[in-house]
Structures are given as structure tokens and as C-alpha cells.
Amino acid sequence: MSEPIRFFYRGEVHTVAQGAPTRTLLQHLREDLHCTGTKEGCAEGDCGACTVVVAELQPNGEVAMQSVNSCIQFVPTLDGKAVFTVEDLQQADGALHPVQEALVECHGSQCGFCTPGFAMSLWSLYLKQEGQTEAPCRKTIDETLSGNLCRCTGYRPIIDAARRMGELPAVQFDRAALKTALQALQRDAMFSYSHDGQTFYAPRTLAELAALRADKPNATIVAGSTDVGLWVTKQMRDLGDMIYVRMVKELHDIETRDGMLHIGAAVNLNDAYGAVCEHYKDELTEMWQRFASQPIRNTGTLGGSVANGSPIGDSAPWMIALGAEIVLRSAQGQRVLPLEKFYLDYMKKDWQPGEFVEAVRIPLPRQGVQFRTYKLAKRYDQDISAVCGAYAITLDDAGIVGDAHIAYGGMAATSRRAPQAEAALNGKPWNEQNLLLAMAALAKDYTPLTDMRASADYRMKTAQNLLRRFWLETRPDGAMPIQSINAFNYAEGGAAA
């Protein structure tokens, strides 16, 4: 039975009973509600002009308020949540919010088209800074604005505004009232919304999801819609029925057991990378910062990234190098296999009927294992990699390599390992002579493509050079610290070195 969509908006519960399940929040705001402060720039989650803040109750009962790209968020995914747009920043007496005032004072707007998105990203930072006396550092500001592009003003005055907003008289946000409003919107059972023969399902439990998937094996599974959203806005695809997995509580688990970090398929990328970086801080923090933008990481999921299996994805290579596992679930039970075995060919995975991703399992650090991952792209933030390399080897006390795992994205039809390069290292000293043999073997492992991001020659040369960088950082004699080699290293205080 179809039910109307309900979410908290402009101080009251807003309901939607008409419109396709694939109608985006941006379309609903601008075309249905005539709330035109939020802008459309790219319709693919890249430019940030459409940024809003979405609040939702977490499994622990707390409220999370995060910046989101409204251009790729389907309206039914907002059921039980709250939406805030740039119109909500104005105070009750008509005064500007400190975020807006700071942008005015610092001349942070020129044509103004991108400004509402910048304001909402800055507001998300403002909320995080409540109760703190120190202004956010440059690095935090850069991360906050990583999903917002400006074509005319330049970023310096906007960054100045990010510092200035905390110096103005504070405006407190009533989180307690919002929490009460959200609690009243929660559903105990599966939510479904239908329109024009298409149904959006949002199960609440793993059992409901498994049964629904078995009943509707051809339905499109939606998590963060950071990829699926583009199927609609760019490819105009008919998704048919959809199954939204982000409301399944069991899929939000993060726990360690049996030497593995277990991350549920509905955990967003920010939380997933945050959990992994607690164990691999030096090795993965840069990848976390460079993986998409903050709004994309707030909504996209690690489980969805793995399920999509893009050959240029940045998560699969390092997970494969570490020996990660994927946990698949169906009505028949659970199936676990190494992630590298899941990818069969270009966009072809080892799915069985009725299966979906339940979780991923990532090995925790082990004695003697050296691990690194590197991303090469034209921009630091929010750019698709030309090459992504990941390396994990075991070194014994004599410096002999064992169990080498070398994996790349952007070098083949899937993210996959380099068996001949690994064979050139296993059982041999970790020295430059054997490194060169492994670098040469990469040319036998891969035949990369030439495309708009890089030529085949560039990809091969940089893949080989990344392996050399790994050796420089991990060689038994004279290993160089990451900070000496990383071009994006930040000095103390957040300034670029």
C-alpha cells in the first residue's frame, strides 16, 4: 500500500503524494515548491550549486546534519528526515545568519549563482563548530568546500568568510526540537511509495530486505544514489521498482571481530573511511580526503561503491590489496568471498539471484605488513583517478617479501591485482633490483586504455612509478617518511607545506 512521503521542511511536516519516485529533491524544491534559492548547475553532484543540509536520526538516536547534493537525491529517500535550504538561514527577525553576513563582509559572492550552495556547506561547518572557541583551520575549510565550485569570485574571499562567520555573534540551532520532530516521523515497518506503476520500497530490517529482494530480483537497489542518481539525470533511465537500503538498521553496523573490521553496506563513505582510518591513519587519510567531495561522502556508501564496481573506483584497489571480503546476503543466507573474486569483467559481478551487499570486511593491521595506496588525478579534490594503486606486502626480519598484493584501478576493465609483478617480488629481498623486475612485469599484467583522463603510456609509467614510491617508503634501509614524498602534505596548523 502506497503512503505519502513525509519530511520536516520549513518548520513543519511536509508531505508528497504525487510525482515519480525518481524525482529529485532539487526538482521538487524548484519546480513544485518554487523554492528557487537552491540552484541547478551540473545535475550530477559535482558543482555544489544545489547543496542543502539534510538531518536524520542515527541508529544511536542522535541527529546528524550533513551537506547533500539535492540534484541526485530522490525525494522518497527523504522520508523521515529534515531538509534545510538557503532560505532557512534567515533569522526570525529577518537578520542575516552569520554565514550570510560573513559572505557579504568578505565579498564572497560575485555572480551569486554558486553562493547558496557555498552558504549551505559553510552552514554545515558552522553547526559542527558550535561550542568551539577556535576558528576552523584551512584544511577543514577546504574539505568542507571540496564539493563547491566557483567560476568567478575565486575561493579566497569565501575561505575568509569561513573564518569570519565564527567571529560574529553566535546563532544557536535548536537540535532538541529537531530531534523531537524527527522522532515523530519515524516508521516501524517498511515504507513504500508508488506513482505511475513504479514503487519505491524502504525496508527497515535485514529480513524485510532479503524477502523483498527475493520477491523483486530486478528492482534497482539504491543506497546513496551518488551513482544511480546519474542514471536518471544524465542517462534518463527507467529504474523500475527501487529498493532503498539506507533505512535497514543492521546495515549500519561498524564493529571489529576476528581480526576484521566489519562495515555495513548502509554506512556512508565518511563514516566508513573514518572507521578504517582509525587503524590505517597514515596510509588512508589522504585517500579519505580526496575520495569525492564531502556531500558525496555524506550520502554515498562503501557498500554501494563496492557493488557498483567501477574500474576507476578508488576504494576497490586498496581493499583488494588488504585482502578484504564482501558479504553477500539473500533469502537463502549469507555468502562471503574475497572482494577480488567478486569482479568478473567490466561492470560484471559474481551475483547470485536475490543477492545484495550486506557488508564488507577489512583486515586489521598485521605484524610485518606494509601497506600504502595512492591516487593520481588532475585535481586534488573530487576528481576521478587516472590511476589508483594499492600495495601490501609482508616483510620478514631478513627483508624478504611474502604475500605481495598489488592492485590498480584505471588499468583494466576491473580493479584487479598484478600477478606477474607480485611473483617478481615474492620470496625475494625487497631491494631496488627486484623492484625494477616488478615494475617491468606490470607491463605484462595490464594493457591500459587511452581516454580523456590519461594515455595508456601515462597510465603504465605512473603505475610503475607508484610502485617505486611504495618501495621508497617501505624499503628496509633508508625508508622515507610519507611526509617526504607526499606532494599534498600539510604542515602543522593546516597550511600547505
Secondary structure, 3 states (H helix, E strand, C coil): CCCCEEEEECCEEEEECCCCCCCEHHHHHHHHCCCCCCCCCCCCCCCCCCEEEEEEECCCCCEEEEEEEHHHCEHHHHCCCEEECHHHHCCCCCCCCHHHHHHHHCCCCCCCCCHHHHHHHHHHHHHHCCCCCCCCCHHHHHHHCCCCCCCCCCCHHHHHHHHHHHHCCCCCCCHHHHHHHHHCCCCCCCEEEEECCEEEEECCCHHHHHHHHHHCCCCEEECCCCCHHHHHHCCCCCCCCEEECCCCHHHHCEEEECCEEEEECCCEHHHHHHHHHCCCHHHHHHHHHHCCCHHHHHHCEHHHHHHHCCCCCCHHHHHHHHCCEEEEEECCEEEEEEHHHHEEECCEECCCCCCEEEEEEEECCCCCEEEEEEEECCCCCCCCCCEEEEEEEEECCCCEEEEEEEEEECCCCCCEECHHHHHHHCCCECCHHHHHHHHHHHHHHCCCCCCCCCCHHHHHHHHHHHHHHHHHHHCCCCCCCHHHHCCCCECCCCCEC
